[in-house]
Amino acid sequence: MDGGNAFDAVVAAQCAACVCEPILASLAGGGFLLARPAGADPVVYDFFVQTPLARQVPDTLDFYDVEVDFGGVRQEFHIGVGAAATPGYVRGMFDIHEDLCRLPMARLMQPAIDAARTGVRVTPLQAYMLDTVAPICCANEDVRSVYAGGGRHPLGEGDLLRQPELADSFEALRDEGAEVFYAGEMAASLVELCRAGGQVRPDDLASYRTIRRKPLVLRYRGAEIATNPPPSTGGVLVALTLDLLEDTEPETETQRIANLADAMRLTNQARIESDTPAAFDAELVAAYRDAMHARAQARRGTTHISVADREGNLAAMTVSNGEGCGRFIPGTGIALNNMLGEEDINPGGFHSWTPDTRLASMMAPTFVEKGDQRLVVGTGGSNRIRSAIVQTIDHLVRAGLSPEAAVTAPRLHVEGDLLNLEGGFLRDTEAVLEDAFDDVEHWGRTNLFFGGVHIAGERDGRFLAVGDPRRGGTGLVV
């Protein structure tokens, strides 16, 4: 309407997400954009967090564990200032703007500034999220003042979430650019906070750069798929799972779902057994495909935005703050990430990371093209990202479901030997899966645990936008 494009829209939404979904998105987090400009090759903007240049002695760190209850499944997270990696969100946002956007940053930030200053009503989903991560968002008086209104319990549905300091920070970024975060007053505040138990230092911030990468491209049953490349693992695991499924020919819907579960189990196994999961070779893929066929015969904290425009530009952005480390950068209202405390992206163990390295991630914004269908797909959901993306692609490409049906179809997730099942599967399908897995967790309903897949693009000559109700997703065509 103002003359902008899909990339203007995704940056504006990126800013707004920090206000409306503060547990999931933050200016002190990181993420990825898969951009496909009209008539040009796709490119991935990697602005995920970076490990500091030097590891501090673990005993000196403010680093501790809390337990979060997802409603049937409990998960341990590690927070404290010592869990924070070098943020990339701000640098990435400004680099994307410079390369791809048309509108001034002031225009793109204004909705976020207004929402932070006047306040936003807490939605049912955000109330659930705040309550779920209460040990983090109420970890100290600083964060309680915002997320709990100064009380002991998080804000509830309908309460007004005001973030005036965050509004001031957006205005400073608008007026002074990214350098205020990486070399100015915000940088000084972050470094000062980290002097007592943290790991981020001035050189970490000054040396941070967005990395532009070629996406990982593959074909799946006639569709062209482009996704997040190495060093991140999410896109690679999506590619491996689809490769395992490529030449399977299920005779029934039950068998198709069983194949999905088996491919996910084998992908988990491959990830554990391979020293370099970002470089699965043909021999390894063939071995796991053979194992899958043998079994088939014998018989488990993130925001995603997808945007398409009438010019043919496509944008899929996934961002994360982990769950936050329970601290704000002083005086800014900006929640600091806890990525060095995320077990799924620290498989070698905490405090053993390689210095000055872009952390791997499960985030996998993905492009799918087949015939007259051109879609960008992505999801939040930590280690459930890869399973949600794979199932959605298989629903779209193999089963031929509409994007709406592909998003709302019941999901499964395999983690180790545990199969998690949403409600909604056919009883015959459940029986086959129960026979294949010794440990099955029946959720009995849909749940944000299984991700929140959002789709935008074109199909059959019309625009479409689908939001996942599991995470309060909204799809809007304007």
Solvent accessible surface area in square Angstrom, and as a share of the most:
residue,aa,sasa,rsa
1,M,236,1.05
2,D,75,0.39
3,G,49,0.47
4,G,29,0.28
5,N,15,0.08
6,A,1,0.01
7,F,4,0.02
8,D,4,0.02
9,A,45,0.35
10,V,0,0.00
11,V,0,0.00
12,A,25,0.20
13,A,33,0.25
14,Q,0,0.00
15,C,0,0.00
16,A,30,0.24
17,A,10,0.08
18,C,4,0.02
19,V,0,0.00
20,C,56,0.33
21,E,38,0.17
22,P,7,0.05
23,I,6,0.03
24,L,6,0.03
25,A,1,0.01
26,S,5,0.03
27,L,1,0.01
28,A,0,0.00
29,G,0,0.00
30,G,0,0.00
31,G,0,0.00
32,F,2,0.01
33,L,0,0.00
34,L,2,0.01
35,A,0,0.00
36,R,49,0.18
37,P,27,0.17
38,A,48,0.37
39,G,95,0.91
40,A,49,0.38
41,D,121,0.63
42,P,25,0.16
43,V,35,0.20
44,V,0,0.00
45,Y,7,0.03
46,D,1,0.00
47,F,0,0.00
48,F,2,0.01
49,V,0,0.00
50,Q,31,0.14
51,T,3,0.02
52,P,0,0.00
53,L,73,0.37
54,A,54,0.42
55,R,114,0.42
56,Q,51,0.23
57,V,94,0.54
58,P,68,0.43
59,D,141,0.73
60,T,87,0.51
61,L,22,0.11
62,D,45,0.23
63,F,41,0.17
64,Y,94,0.36
65,D,77,0.40
66,V,20,0.12
67,E,90,0.40
68,V,0,0.00
69,D,62,0.32
70,F,17,0.07
71,G,37,0.35
72,G,63,0.60
73,V,24,0.14
74,R,139,0.51
75,Q,51,0.23
76,E,91,0.41
77,F,11,0.05
78,H,26,0.11
79,I,0,0.00
80,G,2,0.02
81,V,0,0.00
82,G,0,0.00
83,A,0,0.00
84,A,0,0.00
85,A,0,0.00
86,T,1,0.01
87,P,0,0.00
88,G,0,0.00
89,Y,0,0.00
90,V,0,0.00
91,R,30,0.11
92,G,0,0.00
93,M,0,0.00
94,F,35,0.15
95,D,24,0.13
96,I,0,0.00
97,H,38,0.17
98,E,142,0.64
99,D,68,0.35
100,L,33,0.16
101,C,22,0.13
102,R,134,0.49
103,L,30,0.15
104,P,86,0.54
105,M,16,0.07
106,A,45,0.35
107,R,114,0.42
108,L,8,0.04
109,M,0,0.00
110,Q,65,0.29
111,P,63,0.40
112,A,0,0.00
113,I,4,0.02
114,D,69,0.36
115,A,21,0.16
116,A,0,0.00
117,R,95,0.35
118,T,93,0.54
119,G,14,0.13
120,V,31,0.18
121,R,154,0.56
122,V,8,0.05
123,T,67,0.39
124,P,86,0.54
125,L,34,0.17
126,Q,17,0.08
127,A,17,0.13
128,Y,80,0.31
129,M,13,0.06
130,L,4,0.02
131,D,96,0.50
132,T,12,0.07
133,V,3,0.02
134,A,25,0.19
135,P,58,0.37
136,I,4,0.02
137,C,2,0.01
138,C,20,0.12
139,A,33,0.26
140,N,38,0.20
141,E,134,0.60
142,D,61,0.32
143,V,3,0.02
144,R,36,0.13
145,S,62,0.40
146,V,29,0.17
147,Y,9,0.03
148,A,8,0.07
149,G,56,0.54
150,G,54,0.52
151,G,31,0.30
152,R,169,0.62
153,H,146,0.65
154,P,25,0.15
155,L,26,0.13
156,G,29,0.28
157,E,119,0.53
158,G,37,0.36
159,D,58,0.30
160,L,47,0.23
161,L,6,0.03
162,R,137,0.50
163,Q,9,0.04
164,P,69,0.43
165,E,81,0.36
166,L,7,0.03
167,A,0,0.00
168,D,73,0.38
169,S,5,0.03
170,F,0,0.00
171,E,47,0.21
172,A,26,0.20
173,L,0,0.00
174,R,79,0.29
175,D,101,0.52
176,E,113,0.51
177,G,18,0.18
178,A,9,0.07
179,E,90,0.40
180,V,10,0.06
181,F,2,0.01
182,Y,3,0.01
183,A,74,0.57
184,G,27,0.26
185,E,142,0.64
186,M,10,0.05
187,A,8,0.06
188,A,64,0.49
189,S,30,0.20
190,L,1,0.00
191,V,7,0.04
192,E,109,0.49
193,L,16,0.08
194,C,0,0.00
195,R,148,0.54
196,A,81,0.63
197,G,13,0.12
198,G,2,0.02
199,Q,2,0.01
200,V,0,0.00
201,R,69,0.25
202,P,73,0.46
203,D,93,0.48
204,D,8,0.04
205,L,1,0.00
206,A,54,0.42
207,S,60,0.39
208,Y,4,0.02
209,R,139,0.51
210,T,11,0.06
211,I,59,0.30
212,R,114,0.42
213,R,52,0.19
214,K,178,0.76
215,P,17,0.11
216,L,50,0.25
217,V,80,0.46
218,L,32,0.16
219,R,151,0.55
220,Y,1,0.00
221,R,67,0.25
222,G,44,0.42
223,A,0,0.00
224,E,49,0.22
225,I,0,0.00
226,A,0,0.00
227,T,0,0.00
228,N,1,0.00
229,P,11,0.07
230,P,52,0.33
231,P,54,0.34
232,S,2,0.01
233,T,15,0.09
234,G,0,0.00
235,G,0,0.00
236,V,12,0.07
237,L,1,0.00
238,V,0,0.00
239,A,16,0.13
240,L,7,0.03
241,T,3,0.02
242,L,1,0.01
243,D,52,0.27
244,L,0,0.00
245,L,3,0.01
246,E,59,0.26
247,D,77,0.40
248,T,10,0.06
249,E,122,0.55
250,P,31,0.20
251,E,169,0.76
252,T,80,0.47
253,E,84,0.38
254,T,24,0.14
255,Q,48,0.21
256,R,12,0.04
257,I,10,0.05
258,A,1,0.01
259,N,6,0.03
260,L,1,0.01
261,A,1,0.01
262,D,1,0.01
263,A,0,0.00
264,M,11,0.05
265,R,46,0.17
266,L,1,0.01
267,T,2,0.01
268,N,12,0.06
269,Q,68,0.30
270,A,1,0.00
271,R,45,0.16
272,I,140,0.71
273,E,106,0.47
274,S,24,0.15
275,D,143,0.74
276,T,84,0.49
277,P,31,0.19
278,A,32,0.25
279,A,68,0.53
280,F,31,0.13
281,D,83,0.43
282,A,85,0.66
283,E,142,0.64
284,L,47,0.23
285,V,17,0.10
286,A,43,0.34
287,A,57,0.44
288,Y,16,0.06
289,R,52,0.19
290,D,94,0.48
291,A,37,0.29
292,M,0,0.00
293,H,49,0.22
294,A,60,0.46
295,R,87,0.32
296,A,27,0.21
297,Q,153,0.68
298,A,85,0.66
299,R,98,0.36
300,R,35,0.13
301,G,17,0.16
302,T,6,0.03
303,T,12,0.07
304,H,9,0.04
305,I,26,0.13
306,S,20,0.13
307,V,28,0.16
308,A,25,0.19
309,D,24,0.12
310,R,218,0.80
311,E,84,0.38
312,G,14,0.14
313,N,10,0.05
314,L,1,0.01
315,A,0,0.00
316,A,0,0.00
317,M,0,0.00
318,T,0,0.00
319,V,0,0.00
320,S,6,0.04
321,N,1,0.00
322,G,1,0.01
323,E,12,0.05
324,G,6,0.05
325,C,1,0.00
326,G,5,0.05
327,R,78,0.28
328,F,8,0.03
329,I,0,0.00
330,P,62,0.39
331,G,62,0.60
332,T,9,0.05
333,G,10,0.10
334,I,1,0.01
335,A,14,0.11
336,L,0,0.00
337,N,0,0.00
338,N,0,0.00
339,M,4,0.02
340,L,2,0.01
341,G,1,0.01
342,E,18,0.08
343,E,123,0.55
344,D,30,0.16
345,I,21,0.11
346,N,10,0.05
347,P,113,0.71
348,G,70,0.67
349,G,33,0.32
350,F,55,0.23
351,H,52,0.23
352,S,63,0.41
353,W,18,0.06
354,T,90,0.52
355,P,47,0.29
356,D,77,0.40
357,T,57,0.33
358,R,19,0.07
359,L,14,0.07
360,A,29,0.22
361,S,3,0.02
362,M,6,0.03
363,M,6,0.03
364,A,1,0.01
365,P,0,0.00
366,T,0,0.00
367,F,1,0.00
368,V,0,0.00
369,E,45,0.20
370,K,76,0.32
371,G,73,0.70
372,D,86,0.44
373,Q,13,0.06
374,R,54,0.20
375,L,0,0.00
376,V,1,0.01
377,V,0,0.00
378,G,0,0.00
379,T,1,0.01
380,G,2,0.02
381,G,0,0.00
382,S,20,0.13
383,N,14,0.07
384,R,7,0.02
385,I,2,0.01
386,R,15,0.05
387,S,5,0.03
388,A,1,0.01
389,I,0,0.00
390,V,1,0.01
391,Q,3,0.02
392,T,1,0.00
393,I,0,0.00
394,D,1,0.01
395,H,5,0.02
396,L,7,0.03
397,V,12,0.07
398,R,43,0.16
399,A,40,0.31
400,G,45,0.43
401,L,57,0.28
402,S,44,0.29
403,P,1,0.00
404,E,73,0.33
405,A,39,0.30
406,A,1,0.00
407,V,0,0.00
408,T,75,0.44
409,A,18,0.14
410,P,33,0.21
411,R,3,0.01
412,L,1,0.01
413,H,2,0.01
414,V,2,0.01
415,E,45,0.20
416,G,41,0.39
417,D,109,0.56
418,L,42,0.21
419,L,0,0.00
420,N,0,0.00
421,L,0,0.00
422,E,2,0.01
423,G,21,0.21
424,G,66,0.63
425,F,24,0.10
426,L,117,0.58
427,R,144,0.52
428,D,105,0.54
429,T,2,0.01
430,E,25,0.11
431,A,47,0.36
432,V,48,0.28
433,L,1,0.00
434,E,57,0.26
435,D,122,0.63
436,A,29,0.23
437,F,6,0.02
438,D,153,0.79
439,D,75,0.39
440,V,36,0.21
441,E,61,0.27
442,H,87,0.39
443,W,23,0.08
444,G,63,0.61
445,R,122,0.44
446,T,73,0.42
447,N,11,0.06
448,L,9,0.04
449,F,1,0.00
450,F,3,0.01
451,G,0,0.00
452,G,1,0.01
453,V,0,0.00
454,H,29,0.13
455,I,3,0.01
456,A,5,0.04
457,G,0,0.00
458,E,52,0.23
459,R,48,0.17
460,D,99,0.51
461,G,72,0.69
462,R,128,0.47
463,F,72,0.30
464,L,8,0.04
465,A,30,0.23
466,V,15,0.09
467,G,15,0.14
468,D,0,0.00
469,P,94,0.59
470,R,15,0.06
471,R,22,0.08
472,G,50,0.48
473,G,23,0.22
474,T,116,0.68
475,G,35,0.33
476,L,133,0.66
477,V,84,0.48
478,V,164,0.94
